[in-house]
């Protein structure tokens, strides 16, 4: 059985941005991947989301999770012995 080479690891900042993006209401796995492909990073996608929502007809911008919320979720996962693995890791 051959092992697949692991991709580059996400930095802590990237991991937090990925978590914030995937936890944003109405962003599922396909939309998440489309946004990463379109903008090159979760951080840039997060910056563009409010504009995309408004241009897409949203009456209000839905709540994008804060950095503090993402940090708390990662810490809770770490305490439970879990970790988040990004695509390609």
CNS distance restraints for C-alpha pairs under 8 A (distance, minus, plus):
assign (resid   6 and name CA) (resid  88 and name CA) 6.40 0.50 0.50
assign (resid   6 and name CA) (resid  89 and name CA) 5.30 0.50 0.50
assign (resid   7 and name CA) (resid  88 and name CA) 4.85 0.50 0.50
assign (resid   7 and name CA) (resid  89 and name CA) 4.81 0.50 0.50
assign (resid   8 and name CA) (resid  88 and name CA) 7.19 0.50 0.50
assign (resid   8 and name CA) (resid  89 and name CA) 6.16 0.50 0.50
assign (resid   9 and name CA) (resid  86 and name CA) 7.88 0.50 0.50
assign (resid   9 and name CA) (resid  89 and name CA) 5.66 0.50 0.50
assign (resid  10 and name CA) (resid  14 and name CA) 5.64 0.50 0.50
assign (resid  10 and name CA) (resid  15 and name CA) 5.78 0.50 0.50
assign (resid  10 and name CA) (resid  86 and name CA) 7.05 0.50 0.50
assign (resid  10 and name CA) (resid  89 and name CA) 7.70 0.50 0.50
assign (resid  11 and name CA) (resid  15 and name CA) 6.12 0.50 0.50
assign (resid  12 and name CA) (resid  16 and name CA) 6.23 0.50 0.50
assign (resid  13 and name CA) (resid  17 and name CA) 6.27 0.50 0.50
assign (resid  14 and name CA) (resid  18 and name CA) 6.09 0.50 0.50
assign (resid  14 and name CA) (resid  42 and name CA) 7.14 0.50 0.50
assign (resid  14 and name CA) (resid  43 and name CA) 7.21 0.50 0.50
assign (resid  15 and name CA) (resid  19 and name CA) 6.16 0.50 0.50
assign (resid  15 and name CA) (resid  84 and name CA) 7.86 0.50 0.50
assign (resid  15 and name CA) (resid  86 and name CA) 7.42 0.50 0.50
assign (resid  16 and name CA) (resid  20 and name CA) 6.12 0.50 0.50
assign (resid  16 and name CA) (resid  67 and name CA) 6.91 0.50 0.50
assign (resid  16 and name CA) (resid  70 and name CA) 5.86 0.50 0.50
assign (resid  16 and name CA) (resid  71 and name CA) 6.76 0.50 0.50
assign (resid  16 and name CA) (resid  74 and name CA) 8.00 0.50 0.50
assign (resid  17 and name CA) (resid  21 and name CA) 6.11 0.50 0.50
assign (resid  17 and name CA) (resid  42 and name CA) 5.48 0.50 0.50
assign (resid  17 and name CA) (resid  43 and name CA) 5.46 0.50 0.50
assign (resid  17 and name CA) (resid  46 and name CA) 7.62 0.50 0.50
assign (resid  17 and name CA) (resid  67 and name CA) 7.77 0.50 0.50
assign (resid  18 and name CA) (resid  22 and name CA) 6.19 0.50 0.50
assign (resid  18 and name CA) (resid  42 and name CA) 5.45 0.50 0.50
assign (resid  18 and name CA) (resid  43 and name CA) 7.64 0.50 0.50
assign (resid  18 and name CA) (resid  86 and name CA) 7.97 0.50 0.50
assign (resid  19 and name CA) (resid  23 and name CA) 6.04 0.50 0.50
assign (resid  19 and name CA) (resid  70 and name CA) 6.31 0.50 0.50
assign (resid  20 and name CA) (resid  24 and name CA) 6.26 0.50 0.50
assign (resid  20 and name CA) (resid  64 and name CA) 6.84 0.50 0.50
assign (resid  20 and name CA) (resid  65 and name CA) 5.35 0.50 0.50
assign (resid  20 and name CA) (resid  66 and name CA) 6.99 0.50 0.50
assign (resid  20 and name CA) (resid  67 and name CA) 7.19 0.50 0.50
assign (resid  20 and name CA) (resid  70 and name CA) 5.97 0.50 0.50
assign (resid  21 and name CA) (resid  27 and name CA) 7.12 0.50 0.50
assign (resid  21 and name CA) (resid  32 and name CA) 6.91 0.50 0.50
assign (resid  21 and name CA) (resid  42 and name CA) 6.45 0.50 0.50
assign (resid  21 and name CA) (resid  45 and name CA) 7.77 0.50 0.50
assign (resid  21 and name CA) (resid  46 and name CA) 6.42 0.50 0.50
assign (resid  21 and name CA) (resid  64 and name CA) 7.41 0.50 0.50
assign (resid  21 and name CA) (resid  65 and name CA) 7.77 0.50 0.50
assign (resid  22 and name CA) (resid  27 and name CA) 5.89 0.50 0.50
assign (resid  22 and name CA) (resid  28 and name CA) 6.46 0.50 0.50
assign (resid  22 and name CA) (resid  29 and name CA) 7.19 0.50 0.50
assign (resid  22 and name CA) (resid  32 and name CA) 6.16 0.50 0.50
assign (resid  23 and name CA) (resid  27 and name CA) 7.12 0.50 0.50
assign (resid  23 and name CA) (resid  64 and name CA) 7.63 0.50 0.50
assign (resid  23 and name CA) (resid  65 and name CA) 6.75 0.50 0.50
assign (resid  24 and name CA) (resid  62 and name CA) 7.79 0.50 0.50
assign (resid  24 and name CA) (resid  63 and name CA) 6.84 0.50 0.50
assign (resid  24 and name CA) (resid  64 and name CA) 5.09 0.50 0.50
assign (resid  24 and name CA) (resid  65 and name CA) 6.25 0.50 0.50
assign (resid  25 and name CA) (resid  62 and name CA) 6.77 0.50 0.50
assign (resid  25 and name CA) (resid  63 and name CA) 7.21 0.50 0.50
assign (resid  25 and name CA) (resid  64 and name CA) 7.41 0.50 0.50
assign (resid  27 and name CA) (resid  31 and name CA) 5.45 0.50 0.50
assign (resid  27 and name CA) (resid  32 and name CA) 5.87 0.50 0.50
assign (resid  28 and name CA) (resid  32 and name CA) 5.89 0.50 0.50
assign (resid  29 and name CA) (resid  33 and name CA) 6.26 0.50 0.50
assign (resid  30 and name CA) (resid  34 and name CA) 6.15 0.50 0.50
assign (resid  31 and name CA) (resid  35 and name CA) 6.04 0.50 0.50
assign (resid  32 and name CA) (resid  36 and name CA) 6.28 0.50 0.50
assign (resid  33 and name CA) (resid  37 and name CA) 6.09 0.50 0.50
assign (resid  34 and name CA) (resid  38 and name CA) 5.98 0.50 0.50
assign (resid  35 and name CA) (resid  39 and name CA) 5.93 0.50 0.50
assign (resid  35 and name CA) (resid  40 and name CA) 7.77 0.50 0.50
assign (resid  35 and name CA) (resid  41 and name CA) 7.91 0.50 0.50
assign (resid  35 and name CA) (resid  42 and name CA) 7.37 0.50 0.50
assign (resid  35 and name CA) (resid  45 and name CA) 5.90 0.50 0.50
assign (resid  36 and name CA) (resid  40 and name CA) 5.16 0.50 0.50
assign (resid  36 and name CA) (resid  41 and name CA) 5.12 0.50 0.50
assign (resid  36 and name CA) (resid  42 and name CA) 5.69 0.50 0.50
assign (resid  36 and name CA) (resid  45 and name CA) 6.65 0.50 0.50
assign (resid  37 and name CA) (resid  41 and name CA) 7.59 0.50 0.50
assign (resid  39 and name CA) (resid  44 and name CA) 5.99 0.50 0.50
assign (resid  39 and name CA) (resid  45 and name CA) 5.64 0.50 0.50
assign (resid  40 and name CA) (resid  44 and name CA) 7.12 0.50 0.50
assign (resid  40 and name CA) (resid  45 and name CA) 7.76 0.50 0.50
assign (resid  41 and name CA) (resid  45 and name CA) 6.25 0.50 0.50
assign (resid  42 and name CA) (resid  46 and name CA) 6.02 0.50 0.50
assign (resid  43 and name CA) (resid  47 and name CA) 6.44 0.50 0.50
assign (resid  44 and name CA) (resid  48 and name CA) 6.32 0.50 0.50
assign (resid  45 and name CA) (resid  49 and name CA) 6.02 0.50 0.50
assign (resid  46 and name CA) (resid  50 and name CA) 7.89 0.50 0.50
assign (resid  46 and name CA) (resid  64 and name CA) 7.93 0.50 0.50
assign (resid  48 and name CA) (resid  52 and name CA) 6.21 0.50 0.50
assign (resid  49 and name CA) (resid  53 and name CA) 5.99 0.50 0.50
assign (resid  50 and name CA) (resid  54 and name CA) 6.32 0.50 0.50
assign (resid  50 and name CA) (resid  61 and name CA) 5.78 0.50 0.50
assign (resid  51 and name CA) (resid  55 and name CA) 6.07 0.50 0.50
assign (resid  52 and name CA) (resid  56 and name CA) 5.85 0.50 0.50
assign (resid  53 and name CA) (resid  57 and name CA) 6.51 0.50 0.50
assign (resid  53 and name CA) (resid  58 and name CA) 5.29 0.50 0.50
assign (resid  53 and name CA) (resid  60 and name CA) 7.77 0.50 0.50
assign (resid  53 and name CA) (resid  61 and name CA) 6.25 0.50 0.50
assign (resid  54 and name CA) (resid  58 and name CA) 4.92 0.50 0.50
assign (resid  54 and name CA) (resid  59 and name CA) 6.77 0.50 0.50
assign (resid  54 and name CA) (resid  60 and name CA) 7.08 0.50 0.50
assign (resid  54 and name CA) (resid  61 and name CA) 7.00 0.50 0.50
assign (resid  65 and name CA) (resid  69 and name CA) 6.11 0.50 0.50
assign (resid  65 and name CA) (resid  70 and name CA) 6.84 0.50 0.50
assign (resid  66 and name CA) (resid  70 and name CA) 6.42 0.50 0.50
assign (resid  67 and name CA) (resid  71 and name CA) 6.08 0.50 0.50
assign (resid  68 and name CA) (resid  72 and name CA) 6.11 0.50 0.50
assign (resid  69 and name CA) (resid  73 and name CA) 6.25 0.50 0.50
assign (resid  70 and name CA) (resid  74 and name CA) 6.21 0.50 0.50
assign (resid  71 and name CA) (resid  75 and name CA) 6.13 0.50 0.50
assign (resid  72 and name CA) (resid  76 and name CA) 6.12 0.50 0.50
assign (resid  73 and name CA) (resid  77 and name CA) 6.21 0.50 0.50
assign (resid  74 and name CA) (resid  78 and name CA) 6.14 0.50 0.50
assign (resid  74 and name CA) (resid  83 and name CA) 7.43 0.50 0.50
assign (resid  74 and name CA) (resid  84 and name CA) 7.73 0.50 0.50
assign (resid  75 and name CA) (resid  79 and name CA) 6.19 0.50 0.50
assign (resid  76 and name CA) (resid  80 and name CA) 6.37 0.50 0.50
assign (resid  77 and name CA) (resid  81 and name CA) 6.29 0.50 0.50
assign (resid  77 and name CA) (resid  82 and name CA) 4.93 0.50 0.50
assign (resid  77 and name CA) (resid  83 and name CA) 6.05 0.50 0.50
assign (resid  78 and name CA) (resid  82 and name CA) 5.31 0.50 0.50
assign (resid  78 and name CA) (resid  83 and name CA) 6.08 0.50 0.50
assign (resid  85 and name CA) (resid  89 and name CA) 6.30 0.50 0.50
